[in-house]
Amino acid sequence: MARRGYWISPGFVLETTKTVGSGADKKRVTKQRFCVNEKEANKRYRKKTFKNDKIEDIAICMDRPIEMAPVIEDQPHVFSWDVEGAFTVVGIYPPHTMRHCVDLGPDVSGPRFMVYIVLPFGWTLSPYFWGAVAKVPITEMRAASIPTLLYVDDGLNGGKTLKDALANRDKVEEILQRYGIPQARDESGWPVKGSWTPVRRLEHLGEYMLLPENRFQTPVQTCEYIRQQSHALLRSYAKHRGRLNAGWIASYAGVCLSRRRSVQFARYHCRGMFDSMKAAGVYRTRNYGLMVKVSKRMLDNIRWWSKIRSNKSISRSIWRGGLTQTWAADSSGSKWGGLSGVEVKPLNERKPGEFNGTPVMRIWSDEIKKEHITMKELRTVDEMIEMEGHTVANGVLGFLQDNMSVVAILTNFVCRTPEMMAVLDRIIANLVLYDIELRLFYCNTHLMPADWFSRDANKGDWQLLPAVANRYMHQWGTCTVDRFADFQNALLPRFNAAYPCVGSEALDCMTQDWRHERSWINAPWAMIGKVLFKLRSTPEAAATLLIPHWPSAVWWPALADLVTDFMVLHDASDPELTLPDAAFVPGAMLAQTDRVPEPLRNRGWTLWLVNIPSRVSG
């Protein structure tokens, strides 16, 4: 209702009951709460949000020791507190109080209308203004090196030891009092609705924080409530022939989804419920009285939640540590490639190229080639975890992806299409099997280290059989570096690869200094001209080249100016100089295609091994 330009919201008293105590002291307590329905008033305001801290950030705020100290007092401790009244701490500018009018109804004995002089709980902007005010003391706490988290009116602090936590508690209390923020206290003046005494096991925001066990864990009472509701839903499902009330489903799904801190795949195990409600038109009509048809996935979700227990199977690590390995994967229209199996090390401990890992490459089937690129990218993650997941068991896997949709899907563990959900099912099954925590990172396409593997196979990706190459490689001097190779086909300990791989001295040999080296060069034939230009511009360099006899090539005159000696290595017209097909070994990527190495594409080629010596004496 609006009067003179101001919205008047209806107020009412709501009675709630809850159980307190346990055993013989267990009893039901009734509490009255004054509520204001500001739904219509909120439509007049543009909503602004304030970002609250997450309990998961405790891993950032507190540096947990690598090994827990044997003495309890030397282990991390935390304490929590609650603001009394929360939003009501912040007053409203007096001329604006008339914008928050409340109608108590005609049945009240006193004045019917009243105004708020402090922030009301139902106003859409109350959290925003409260957060802006609370940010000031919270910033001061963090400036004093006190680990601090704030979620609306619930605060959490800690210390690396019990002594640190007690000292930090005194500082927190002084800061709160100085800024006029009252704590909820009992009759004796001791703070309540939190754990003011530093502890190692704390219930905060509906989760147990178990520092000694390094876990978030769902409380026993919550697990019992979810199990009871799950069995009640299953009974109702059977009674009403596969249909359930939408309001009941929404309430149940909300409780389950709130367990996402301690249950890694909580969103995944709730997705079927939200999909079923959407299919029934609940969100479109906003009618939570509808009967929703239960899908198979929703039924599986309810059955999964009906089996939860408050133990390690329903908990999640607080500190999982840094990344165990970093993988990358990319897909194209016809194939996919990835890099896996790299142990994460500090930069100063890495060997050249070690940060990029072992390549994995596969060709898509004809059916998969027709699928959308997002589906293919999701399949690459599935394929890599299926093949290499055992190498990162019980660890933290960092995964680089250049597809934002895949990053979103594997961050939230939900997607819409049934086909993608089937792939996601397999990914989650393997993550659970190997106990892997997956962390997705977006990587721009031009920076994607796995991009090279998803391209078309290079016909120049081949090597000479080592038994043959080693016979002639050092014909004119000892070769010191293999310029075109990778970790799988390198003929020398030192090599340069075309892509990031373990052991490579460089990713592009053309950018390296070839002076005072004799290089073994088996380059793709399209690169021979560039190689000769590099050698001509570097007179201090020497090389042994494997090249085709190709007098019509544009680079042939340049070769004639540099070469001093040569030998025929393979001549198809001379049986004594003919090498078997097995002497030309395709690379890992080329081997998966129906393409063959360059020397076998035309049986008439003659291969030469030529010597280009250093042109600087001494």
Secondary structure, DSSP 4 states (H G I P E B T S, - for coil): -EETTEEEEEEEEEEEEEEES-GGG-EEEEEEEEEE--HHHHTTS-----PPP-GGGHHHHS---SS--SSGGGS-EEEEEEBSSGGGGSBPPGGGGGGSEEE--TT-SS-SEEE-SB--TT-TTHHHHHHHHHHHHHHHHHHTT--EEEETTEEEEEESSHHHHHHHHHHHHHHHHHTT-PBPB-TTS-B-SS--S-BSEEEETTEEEETTTTEEE--HHHHHHHHHHHHHHHHHHHHTTSEEEHHHHHHHHHHHHGGGGT-TTTTTTTHHHHHHHHHTTHHHHT-TTSEEEPPHHHHHHHHHHTT--SSGGGEEES---S-SEEEEEEE-SSEEEEEE--B---GGGPPTTGGG-EEEEEEPPHHHHTS-HHHHHHHHHHHHHHHHGGGGTTSEEEEEES-HHHHHHHHHT--SSHHHHHHHHHHHHHHHHHT-EEEEEE--GGG-TTGGGGSPPPTT-EEE-HHHHHHHTTTTS---EESS--TTT-SSSSB--SS--TT-S-S-GGGS--TT-EEEE---GGGHHHHHHHHHT-TT-EEEEEEE--TTSTTHHHHHHH--EEEEEEETT-GGGPPPGGGEEEPTTGGGSS---HHHHSTT-EEEEEEE--SS--
